[in-house]
Amino acid sequence: MPGWSEWNSVVRSPRAQAYHEPPPRLLLVLAALIWGAAFITQKNAGELMGPISFVGVRFLLSWIAKAR
């Protein structure tokens, strides 16, 4: 059975080696962390304000982010 470095060089495409793409597992973990943090933030914000206010603030923040 090949070692990790040998297997990693076989599995990764030439494009991935050329551009030094992050490993897929790292991207999955990052996505899970962002998703979890967003869920907790939305849950806490939902307890502080009503649903219409929450959607309005969310829309306003996205509009400001898009305007930059």
C-alpha positions as CSV (number, residue, x, y, z in Angstrom):
1,M,0.0,0.0,0.0
2,P,1.5,3.4,-1.0
3,G,2.3,6.0,1.7
4,W,0.3,9.2,2.0
5,S,2.7,11.3,-0.1
6,E,2.7,8.7,-2.9
7,W,-1.1,8.4,-2.9
8,N,-1.5,12.2,-2.7
9,S,0.6,12.7,-5.8
10,V,-1.4,10.0,-7.7
11,V,-4.8,11.4,-6.7
12,R,-4.2,15.0,-7.3
13,S,-4.5,16.2,-10.9
14,P,-1.7,18.1,-12.7
15,R,-3.9,21.2,-12.5
16,A,-4.1,20.9,-8.7
17,Q,-0.4,20.4,-8.4
18,A,0.3,23.4,-10.7
19,Y,-2.0,25.9,-8.9
20,H,-1.6,24.5,-5.3
21,E,-5.3,24.1,-4.7
22,P,-6.3,23.3,-1.1
23,P,-7.3,19.7,-0.4
24,P,-11.0,19.0,-0.7
25,R,-11.3,17.9,2.9
26,L,-10.0,21.3,4.0
27,L,-12.7,23.0,1.9
28,L,-15.4,20.8,3.3
29,V,-14.3,21.6,6.9
30,L,-14.2,25.3,6.1
31,A,-17.7,25.2,4.6
32,A,-19.0,23.3,7.6
33,L,-17.5,25.9,10.0
34,I,-19.0,28.8,8.0
35,W,-22.4,27.1,7.8
36,G,-22.4,26.3,11.6
37,A,-21.3,29.9,12.5
38,A,-24.0,31.3,10.3
39,F,-26.7,29.1,11.8
40,I,-25.7,30.1,15.4
41,T,-25.6,33.8,14.5
42,Q,-29.0,33.6,12.8
43,K,-30.5,31.7,15.7
44,N,-29.2,34.3,18.2
45,A,-30.3,37.2,16.0
46,G,-33.8,35.7,15.6
47,E,-34.2,35.7,19.4
48,L,-33.3,39.4,19.6
49,M,-35.6,40.7,16.9
50,G,-38.7,39.8,14.9
51,P,-38.5,37.9,11.6
52,I,-39.3,41.0,9.4
53,S,-36.6,43.1,11.2
54,F,-34.2,40.2,10.8
55,V,-34.8,39.8,7.1
56,G,-34.6,43.6,6.7
57,V,-31.2,43.9,8.5
58,R,-29.9,40.9,6.5
59,F,-31.0,42.5,3.2
60,L,-29.4,45.8,4.2
61,L,-26.1,44.2,5.1
62,S,-26.0,42.3,1.9
63,W,-26.8,45.4,-0.1
64,I,-24.0,47.3,1.6
65,A,-21.6,44.4,1.0
66,K,-22.6,44.3,-2.7
67,A,-22.2,48.1,-3.1
68,R,-18.5,47.9,-2.2
